[in-house]
Amino acid sequence: MSVHCFTTHHFLPISLESAWDFFSSPKNLCKITPPEMNFVILTEDLPEKTYAGQVIQYKVSPLPLLRTRWVTEITHLEKNRFFVDEQRQGPYRIWHHQHHFKAVEGGVEMKDIVHYELPMGILGDLMNRLFIRQKIEKIFEFRTMALEKLFN
């Protein structure tokens, strides 16, 4: 019953404002999610920009043959600096995802910090060691490649 942490960094050769414009639009999440996850936004009338308190509903396949509803809430947001999404319903016991943005020489450094816990106690920890951690890493590897195609 461990809370696991995954951290990754991305560099994009774009302005901080451009990075924020892209990432603060929930509709862009589809563009950087692996196709095999069958990611679909269910929330109707989704606003163009994310805001604190916003609840977004999705359907997603986190694992083959598993299709589930995922509900997240944007709990914290400071324009051009960071936002946090937390799972309210979905496959994890805990999902807390921080998105940080920082202007650096030649572009933007983005940092993702994900704290997560799986259900099922020790069995969940074993599943994390066997394949969940690798799945999360592959999702963010895909995201890096997608962002490079979009912005390089």
N, C-alpha and C positions, 0 to 999 in steps of 0.2 A: 504494500500500500504506500508506494513512494510517489512523491511529486517529482517529476522529471523536468529538466530544463534543456531546451535546445536554443542555441543562439547562432545567428548567421549575419554576415555583412554583405552588402551589395554596393557597388559604385556605379553611378550613372553619369555620363557626361552631359548633364542637362542642368538647368537652373533649379534652385530650391522650389521656386513657385511652380515650375512645370511638373516637378516630381509630386508636389502636394496636390496640384490639380488632378493628376492621374490617380493617385492613391486615395484621395478623399472622395472619389466617385465610386460608390459600391458597384455600379454596373461594370466597371473595369476588372473586377475580380474574375469574371469569366475568361478574360483574355490571358490570365496568368495562372490558371488552374489546369492541371493535366486533363486531357480529354477523357481518359479512362475513369475519371472520378464522376463523370456525368453530372456536372455541377449545374444546377438550375436555380435561379432566384425566384422565389414564390411571392415575395412581397410585391403587391401591386402599388402603383403610383409612387415608385421609389424616387425620392428627390435626387437631384443631381449631386449634391454634396452631403457627406456624412456629418452628423452632429451628435453631441453627447446626449445620451438617452435614446438614441435611435435603436429600434429592434428590427432585425432583418431575418427573414425566414428563407431557407434553402432546402433543396433536396440534393443529396450527395451520396456517392458510393465510396466510402473510405477504404473498403476492401472489396475484392471481387465477390459478386453475388450478394452483397449487403447494400441495400438502398435504404437510406434513413433521412429523417428530417433533422435539420440543424437550425437552431435558433440562436442568434448572437445579439448582444447588446453592445453598443459603443458606450463605454462607461466613462472614458476620459478623452479629452481632445484639446490640444492647444495648436492652433493653426500654424503650419510650417514647422512644427517641432515634433509632435507625436500624437498618436491616438491608440486606444486600447479597445480590443474587442474581447468579450467574455461569452463563452457558451452558456446559454440558459437551458437548452435542450439539445441533446445529441449523443454521439457515441462515447464521449469522454465523461469521466466523473468531474474533472476540472479541466478547463481550457481557458487560459489567460494569455492573450497575444498582444505584445507591445510592438508598435511600429514607430521607430525613431528616424528622424531626418535631420541631417546636418550639412550645411553648405561647406564645401572644402575646395581646395584648389582644383579647378577644372570641372567641377560638378557637385554631386551630392553623394554623401555616404548615408546609406540606409542600414539600419540595424533592426533585426527582428529578434525578439526574445519571447519564447513560448514556454510557459509553465503548463504542464499537463499531468493528469493522473487518470489512469484507466480504471474502469470498474473491475470487480472480481478479485480485489486484494492481491494476494501472492500470485495467483494465476494471471492477473493483469500485468504484474511486473515481469513475469516470465514471457508473456506475449510481447511486451515492450522489447525485451532483450532479443527475442527471436525474430520479430519482423516489424513491429509498429515504429520503432525508432528509425529503421531504414526507410520505411514508407514516408515518414515526415521529412527525412533528409532528401528523398527523391522528389517530393512535392516542391521543396525549396530550390532544388537543382533545376527543376523544370521552370520555376518562376524566374530564376536567374537567366536561363537561356531565352525565355520569352521576352524578358525586359531588354536583353541585349539586342534581340531582333527588332523590338519596337523603338529603341532609342539610340542605337549605334548606326 
